[in-house]
Amino acid sequence: MDLLQYLPDDSRSWIQSYIEQVGMERLTEYYDKVFIELYEMLPGESFRVLEKVSPENYGLFMKCVYSCLCEFDLYDICSYYIEEQGTVILRR
């Protein structure tokens, strides 16, 4: 499965359409969960998307991941990688 297809063109363009679909509260809650999950990963740890995310949330999850990684870059946290066609998030 290739989850890279769900990555947005930029870190913000997708947000408005998801606010309209699921509402601001649900989107913020979901984004915060993804942010915390990624932020708390230790070096060498991986997150296996297919095992932990329900298929109906792949698109939203990958968009949140992309935006989180862009946000991490602002704080010079650049040790995250999207691998195996987007099915694994790895912190090195």
N, C-alpha and C positions, 0 to 999 in steps of 0.2 A: 504494500500500500504506500502511495506517495502522498504524504501530508503537506509537502512543500507547495502544492497547488493552493493551499489555504492562506499562505502568507500574503499580506497586503502589500500594495505598492509603497506605502509609507506608514509611519506609526500612528497617524491620526485620521486618515481619510475614511476608514471603515466605521469609526465610532458612531457617527450620527445615525447611520442606517440601523445599527444594533440598538441604539437608544429607542428608535421608533419600533423595533421588533420586540424587544424584551423589557424595555423601560430602563430608566437611569439607575434605579436602585439595584435591580438584578445585575445589570452590567457592571456596576461599581463593585458589588459584592463578589462577583465572579473574578473580575480583574484583580481585586485585592487578594483573593485566594491563590491565584496563579502567581502573583508577585511574591507573596510570602513563601510559597512552595519553592520557587526558584531561588529566592534570596537566602533561604536557609540551607540550601544544598551545600555540602562540603566538597572541597576539591577531590576529584576522583569519583564523585557520586553521579549517578545517571537517573533520569526520569524516563520511564518507558511509557510513552503516550498511549499505545494500543492497550496496555494492561490497566491503566489508571483513569482513562478518560472515556466516557461513553461516546459511541460513534456519532450521535446527533450533535455532540459538542465539539467535534474536531475543528470545525471552521472557527468558532469563537475562541477555542483554546489556543490555536496557532496564531490567531491575530493578537490575542493577549500576550502570548510569549514574545512575539516580535516587538510589540510596544514596550514590554518590560525590558527586553534586552537593549532597546534604544534608550530607555530611561537609565538603565545601568551604565551605559556608555557615558552618559552625562556626568556620572560620578567616578569615571575611570575604572569601572568594574567590567573587565573585558574577558573574563575567563569562561564564558559560556559558548557552547557550540551546538548547532542543530545538525544531527547526523542521521545516517541510515534513512534517507528520504523523508526526514522530518519525524520519524517515529521515536527518536531518542534525543533527549536534551542532556548534554553532558557538561559538567563543570570540571575544568582542568585546573 
